[in-house]
């Protein structure tokens, strides 16, 4: 009985940890984060990366207006990766 309980706990934690890690990697989707990211994008000198980051930020802002926070965070992450921040 004890072995089954321990096995169940290990199995449950194996499924919970990846979900927790994914949430912690997502960018925060709020006005302050948006303004900070936009100012960093404006300061970029690499044109192709800047264009990609701006595109992702526009999609993030659109998602935020539609209250689709998971999509907003995903686009913010992509924008930050385009900037080389992550």
C-alpha positions, 0 to 999 in steps of 0.5 A, a space after each residue: 500500500 505504501 509503495 502505491 501511495 509513493 508511486 502515485 505521488 511521484 507520478 503526480 509530481 512528474 506531471 505537475 512540474 512541467 506545467 508549473 515551469 511553463 507558467 513561470 517562463 511566460 512573460 507578465 502581460 500588463 501595461 507596465 510590462 508592455 511599456 517596458 518591452 516597447 521602450 526596449 524595442 525602440 532602443 534596438 538597432 538590429 532592423 530585422 529583429 526589431 521588426 519581428 519584436 514589434 510584430 509580436 508586441 502588436 499581437 500581444 497588445 491585441 490579445 491583451 485587449 481581447 483578454 486572451 492573457 495566455 496568448 498575450 504572454 506567448 507573444 510577449 515571450 516571442 518579442 523578448 526572444 527576438 530582442 535577445 532578452 531570454 
